[in-house]
Amino acid sequence: MKKALFVIAAICACLMVVSVNAQEWKSGIQWKEPPVVDPGPETAPANVPSDAIVLFDGKDMSAWDNGENWKIEDGVVYSGRGYVTTKQVFGSIQLHVEFATPSEVKGEGQGRGNSGVFYGPYEIQVLDSYINKTYYDGQCGALYKQNPPAVNACRKPGEWQTYDIIFMRPIFDGEKLVKPGYVTVFQNGVLVQNHLQIKGETSFVQPPKYSNFNAQQPVRLQDHGNPVRFRNIWVREISDDPVQPIEDESPVKPFDVFGPQD
C-alpha cells in the first residue's frame, strides 16, 4: 500500500513539474484589436509557379516526415497525429498554403480551428478568427506571440483561405545574430504582416529568442487537435539579396533611375 501511495505521489509530482514547465508566456503588450477586412469570396486553388517545389498536390504527403499520419481525402489533407515537417530544408522562401478551419464551429479562442504554418521555429498562426476573440498576437495571421495581423482578413469557418508568406531567414555568424529574420504575410490577398522583424523563435512558454542557428530550415504544419484542412502547398527558395545589374552591360545604373540610394 505504501509503495502504491509513493508511486501515485511521484506521478503527481511529475505532472506538477510538467504543468509548471508548460506555463504560458505572455508579453504584457496591450494591442489594439485588428480591424476586420472582408477579403472577398473564396477562390479555386492558385496556380503553381514553374520553379516552385510542390509540397502537397492533393495526392500524397511524401514530401513530409510523419505525413502518413495525416489523412488525405478528396484532394485535401487533414491535420492529424503530430506535426508534419518537410524532408527538405530551405533558405529564405516564398511559401503558399491554402487552409480551411472546420465548418462546424466547436470551442472558442485558441481551441477553435487551431493550427500553424512554420518556417523552422517561427510560426504564423492558423486559427478560426471569424468572430472569435482571443489574444490578438495569437489570432489568425499573427506572428505567434510577437505581432498581431494588421487586419483580420479571415473568411467564414469552412471556407478556403490562402497564406502567401515571405520568410527572410536570419543570418548568423556561429551563434551570433548578424541579421534578424523578417516575414511578410498576405492572407487571402490582404497584407497582414509587412516586412516584420522576427524577434526569435515563437513559443507558448517563453519569450522570443534565437537559439536555432541553422542556415536552412524545414516547413512545418502544426497538429493542434483540430481537423484543419490543407491543399495546394508549394514553396520557392529566394535570394537573400536584391537583384543586381550586370554592371559591364548596363548603360543605365539603378541610381540613375531612382536617385541616390540610402
PyMOL commands that set and color helices and strands:
alter all, ss='L'
color gray80, all
select helices_A, chain A and resi 2-21+67-69+109-111+136-138+247-249+254-258
alter helices_A, ss='H'
color red, helices_A
select strands_A, chain A and resi 53-56+64-65+72-73+76-78+84-86+93-100+115-119+122-126+161-168+171-173+176-179+182-187+190-197+219-221+229-237
alter strands_A, ss='S'
color yellow, strands_A
deselect
rebuild
show_as cartoon
